[in-house]
């Protein structure tokens, strides 16, 4: 048979393989995209409603800032190595990656000074007093104080299939991100989560990503962050004196909160966490209920 015929057959075969490979890649990309909460992103106005499977893949890659599914997978796998969460982590991986990316996008839009530890510690002392305010402006003020010390504070509504209270990571050596979910929509949980995440910035490595899963077992780093946050909000000797009296009435809690210059809900939350008050206590009325702002198009 003429050599040209063989070359033509070989060329057709190679073209067939290439097309099959492209079809397989396209199918894998579509399957990848279906793991993400695209409808939720559309509802929040983050992306436009996709018109096709391929459009959904493109929208997600643009959202994540990745050139291809393979590039996203490589980046995500590297990030997973840095996660410091327990083996019993309950949140869906795709939902987690989406929620973390929403925090990054918020950080990209936030002007922020270079990180200075002394300035951040000073900001934390001011934010501690802000917990006593029931005004919504207190959270905005906390964001401002953080950004002036090199830390972005982003409160991002949780996604379905996530059980997160917060996350901390360094976006650059000079810019950190504290991301909160406000999952339980109570001021005590929000503020304690904030100081827990702040502790990771002060105590732990810049190379790690700390994701706090509320339904999983806590790590040693989380235990350290919990203790630091509790002691920062209420100095140990003050707390010991308060609990020793065993007078956990509304008047006693309000008085102690005023003395400490913190929110009474924070005191109630800690008493419950330590088993000194039931979770269904009538004193939950001292906590402030939070609400998400309604997006206006």
C-alpha positions as CSV (number, residue, x, y, z in Angstrom):
1,X,0.0,0.0,0.0
2,X,1.2,3.5,-0.8
3,X,3.0,5.2,2.1
4,X,0.7,8.3,1.7
5,X,-2.3,6.1,2.4
6,X,-0.7,4.8,5.7
7,X,0.1,8.4,6.7
8,X,-3.5,9.4,6.1
9,X,-4.8,6.6,8.2
10,X,-2.4,7.4,11.0
11,X,-3.4,11.1,10.8
12,X,-7.1,10.2,11.0
13,X,-6.4,7.9,14.0
14,X,-4.5,10.6,15.9
15,X,-7.3,13.1,15.2
16,X,-9.8,10.6,16.5
17,X,-7.8,10.1,19.7
18,X,-7.5,13.9,20.2
19,X,-11.2,14.4,19.7
20,X,-12.0,11.6,22.1
21,X,-9.6,13.1,24.7
22,X,-11.2,16.5,24.3
23,X,-14.7,15.0,24.8
24,X,-13.6,13.2,27.9
25,X,-12.0,16.4,29.3
26,X,-15.2,18.3,28.6
27,X,-17.3,15.6,30.3
28,X,-15.0,15.6,33.3
29,X,-15.1,19.4,33.5
30,X,-18.9,19.4,33.5
31,X,-18.9,16.8,36.2
32,X,-16.5,18.9,38.3
33,X,-18.7,22.0,37.9
34,X,-21.8,20.1,39.2
35,X,-20.2,19.7,42.6
36,X,-20.3,23.4,43.4
37,X,-23.3,25.5,44.7
38,X,-23.7,27.4,41.5
39,X,-27.4,28.3,42.1
40,X,-26.4,29.9,45.4
41,X,-23.7,32.0,43.7
42,X,-26.3,33.1,41.2
43,X,-28.8,34.0,43.9
44,X,-26.1,36.1,45.7
45,X,-25.3,37.9,42.4
46,X,-21.8,36.6,42.3
47,X,-22.1,35.1,38.9
48,X,-24.7,35.2,36.1
49,X,-27.0,32.3,35.5
50,X,-25.1,29.8,33.2
51,X,-26.8,29.1,29.9
52,X,-25.2,25.7,29.4
53,X,-22.9,23.1,31.1
54,X,-19.9,24.6,29.4
55,X,-21.0,28.1,30.5
56,X,-21.2,26.9,34.1
57,X,-17.6,25.5,33.9
58,X,-16.4,28.9,32.5
59,X,-18.2,30.9,35.1
60,X,-16.7,28.8,37.9
61,X,-13.2,29.0,36.5
62,X,-13.6,32.8,36.3
63,X,-14.9,32.9,39.9
64,X,-11.9,30.9,41.2
65,X,-9.5,32.8,39.0
66,X,-8.2,29.6,37.4
67,X,-7.4,29.0,33.7
68,X,-8.5,25.4,33.7
69,X,-10.0,22.7,35.8
70,X,-6.6,21.1,36.1
71,X,-5.1,24.4,37.3
72,X,-7.9,24.7,39.9
73,X,-7.4,21.1,41.1
74,X,-3.6,21.7,41.6
75,X,-4.2,24.9,43.5
76,X,-6.9,23.3,45.6
77,X,-4.8,20.3,46.4
78,X,-2.0,22.5,47.6
79,X,-4.4,24.5,49.8
80,X,-5.8,21.3,51.3
81,X,-2.3,20.4,52.6
82,X,-2.3,23.7,54.5
83,X,-5.8,23.2,56.1
84,X,-5.6,22.7,59.8
85,X,-8.9,21.0,60.5
86,X,-9.8,17.7,62.2
87,X,-10.2,14.3,60.4
88,X,-13.9,14.5,61.3
89,X,-14.3,17.6,59.1
90,X,-18.0,17.8,58.2
91,X,-18.2,20.4,55.5
92,X,-18.4,19.5,51.8
93,X,-15.1,20.2,50.1
94,X,-16.5,22.0,47.1
95,X,-18.7,24.2,49.3
96,X,-15.8,25.0,51.6
97,X,-13.6,26.0,48.6
98,X,-16.4,28.2,47.4
99,X,-16.9,29.9,50.8
100,X,-13.2,30.5,51.2
101,X,-13.0,32.0,47.7
102,X,-15.9,34.4,48.6
103,X,-13.7,35.6,51.5
104,X,-10.7,36.1,49.2
105,X,-12.8,38.2,46.8
106,X,-14.0,40.3,49.7
107,X,-10.4,40.8,50.8
108,X,-9.4,41.8,47.2
109,X,-11.9,44.7,47.4
110,X,-10.7,45.8,50.9
111,X,-8.0,48.4,51.3
112,X,-5.6,47.2,53.9
113,X,-2.4,48.4,55.5
114,X,0.6,46.2,55.9
115,X,0.3,43.9,59.0
116,X,1.8,45.2,62.2
117,X,1.4,43.0,65.3
118,X,1.4,45.8,67.8
119,X,-1.3,47.7,65.9
120,X,-3.4,44.5,65.6
121,X,-3.2,43.9,69.4
122,X,-4.2,47.5,69.9
123,X,-7.1,47.1,67.6
124,X,-8.2,43.9,69.4
125,X,-8.4,45.8,72.7
126,X,-10.7,48.4,71.0
127,X,-12.8,45.7,69.4
128,X,-13.3,43.9,72.7
129,X,-15.2,47.0,73.9
130,X,-17.2,47.1,70.7
131,X,-18.8,43.8,71.7
132,X,-20.8,45.7,74.3
133,X,-22.5,47.7,71.6
134,X,-25.7,46.4,70.0
135,X,-25.3,48.8,67.1
136,X,-24.6,47.3,63.6
137,X,-21.9,49.9,63.2
138,X,-19.8,48.1,65.7
139,X,-18.9,45.4,63.2
140,X,-18.1,48.0,60.5
141,X,-15.8,49.7,63.1
142,X,-14.2,46.4,63.8
143,X,-13.5,45.9,60.1
144,X,-11.9,49.3,59.9
145,X,-9.7,48.7,62.9
146,X,-8.5,45.4,61.5
147,X,-7.7,46.8,58.0
148,X,-5.6,49.6,59.6
149,X,-3.5,46.9,61.2
150,X,-3.1,44.6,58.2
151,X,-6.0,42.2,58.7
152,X,-9.1,42.0,56.6
153,X,-12.3,41.0,58.4
154,X,-14.9,39.5,56.1
155,X,-18.3,38.2,57.3
156,X,-19.5,35.8,54.6
157,X,-22.9,34.1,54.8
158,X,-22.4,30.3,55.1
159,X,-23.2,28.0,52.1
160,X,-25.4,24.9,52.2
161,X,-23.4,21.8,53.3
162,X,-20.9,23.8,55.4
163,X,-20.6,23.7,59.2
164,X,-18.1,26.5,59.6
165,X,-17.8,29.3,62.1
166,X,-14.6,30.9,60.7
167,X,-11.3,30.6,58.9
168,X,-8.0,32.4,59.1
169,X,-5.2,32.5,56.5
170,X,-2.5,34.8,55.3
171,X,-3.1,36.0,51.7
172,X,0.4,37.5,51.6
173,X,3.2,37.8,54.3
174,X,1.8,41.2,55.1
175,X,-2.0,40.7,54.8
176,X,-4.1,38.3,56.8
177,X,-7.8,37.4,56.4
178,X,-10.2,36.5,59.2
179,X,-13.4,35.1,57.6
180,X,-16.5,34.6,59.7
181,X,-19.8,32.8,58.8
182,X,-22.0,34.1,61.7
183,X,-23.5,30.6,61.5
184,X,-25.6,30.8,64.6
185,X,-26.6,34.5,64.1
186,X,-25.9,35.4,67.7
187,X,-23.4,38.1,68.9
188,X,-21.7,35.8,71.4
189,X,-20.8,33.2,68.8
190,X,-19.7,35.9,66.3
191,X,-17.4,37.7,68.6
192,X,-15.9,34.6,70.2
193,X,-15.2,33.3,66.7
194,X,-13.6,36.5,65.8
195,X,-11.2,36.4,68.7
196,X,-10.6,32.7,68.2
197,X,-9.4,33.5,64.6
198,X,-7.4,36.5,65.8
199,X,-5.5,34.1,68.1
200,X,-4.4,32.0,65.1
201,X,-2.9,35.2,63.6
202,X,-1.0,35.9,66.8
203,X,0.0,32.4,67.9
204,X,0.4,30.2,64.8
205,X,2.2,29.9,61.5
206,X,1.6,32.1,58.5
207,X,1.9,29.0,56.3
208,X,-1.2,27.3,57.7
209,X,-4.9,27.7,56.8
210,X,-7.1,27.4,59.9
211,X,-10.7,26.3,59.2
212,X,-12.9,26.0,62.2
213,X,-15.6,23.4,61.7
214,X,-18.2,23.7,64.4
215,X,-19.2,20.0,64.1
216,X,-15.8,18.4,64.1
217,X,-13.2,17.6,66.8
218,X,-11.0,20.6,67.6
219,X,-7.3,20.5,67.1
220,X,-4.6,21.5,69.5
221,X,-4.2,24.8,67.7
222,X,-8.0,25.4,68.1
223,X,-7.8,24.6,71.8
224,X,-5.0,27.2,72.1
225,X,-7.1,29.7,70.2
226,X,-10.1,29.0,72.3
227,X,-8.2,29.6,75.5
228,X,-6.6,32.8,74.3
229,X,-10.0,34.2,73.1
230,X,-11.7,33.3,76.4
231,X,-8.9,34.8,78.5
232,X,-8.7,37.9,76.3
233,X,-12.4,38.6,76.6
234,X,-12.4,38.0,80.4
235,X,-9.1,37.8,82.3
236,X,-8.9,34.4,84.2
237,X,-8.9,35.9,87.7
238,X,-12.0,38.0,87.0
239,X,-13.8,35.0,85.5
240,X,-12.9,32.7,88.4
241,X,-14.1,35.3,90.9
242,X,-17.4,35.6,89.0
243,X,-18.2,31.9,88.7
244,X,-17.1,31.2,92.3
245,X,-20.1,33.3,93.5
246,X,-22.5,31.0,91.5
247,X,-24.9,33.9,91.1
248,X,-25.9,33.6,87.5
249,X,-28.9,35.9,87.5
250,X,-29.7,38.4,84.8
251,X,-28.7,41.3,87.1
252,X,-25.4,39.7,88.1
253,X,-24.5,38.9,84.5
254,X,-25.3,42.5,83.3
255,X,-23.3,43.9,86.2
256,X,-20.3,41.7,85.4
257,X,-20.5,42.5,81.7
258,X,-20.5,46.2,82.5
259,X,-17.5,45.8,84.7
260,X,-15.6,43.9,82.0
261,X,-16.9,46.3,79.2
262,X,-18.1,43.4,77.1
263,X,-21.5,42.2,75.8
264,X,-23.6,40.3,78.3
265,X,-24.3,37.7,75.6
266,X,-20.6,36.8,75.6
267,X,-20.8,36.1,79.3
268,X,-24.0,33.9,78.9
269,X,-22.3,32.0,76.0
270,X,-19.3,31.2,78.0
271,X,-21.3,30.1,81.0
272,X,-23.2,27.7,78.7
273,X,-20.0,26.5,77.0
274,X,-18.6,25.6,80.5
275,X,-21.8,23.8,81.5
276,X,-22.8,26.4,84.1
277,X,-26.0,27.4,82.3
278,X,-28.3,25.3,80.1
279,X,-28.3,26.1,76.3
280,X,-32.0,26.7,76.5
281,X,-31.7,29.2,79.3
282,X,-34.0,32.2,79.5
283,X,-30.9,34.3,79.7
284,X,-30.4,33.7,76.0
285,X,-32.4,36.9,75.8
286,X,-29.2,38.8,76.7
287,X,-27.7,37.7,73.4
288,X,-28.2,39.9,70.4
289,X,-29.8,38.2,67.3
290,X,-28.1,39.1,64.0
291,X,-29.7,39.5,60.6
292,X,-28.2,39.4,57.1
293,X,-28.7,42.5,55.0
294,X,-31.0,42.0,52.1
295,X,-29.2,42.5,48.8
296,X,-30.8,45.2,46.6
297,X,-30.1,44.8,42.9
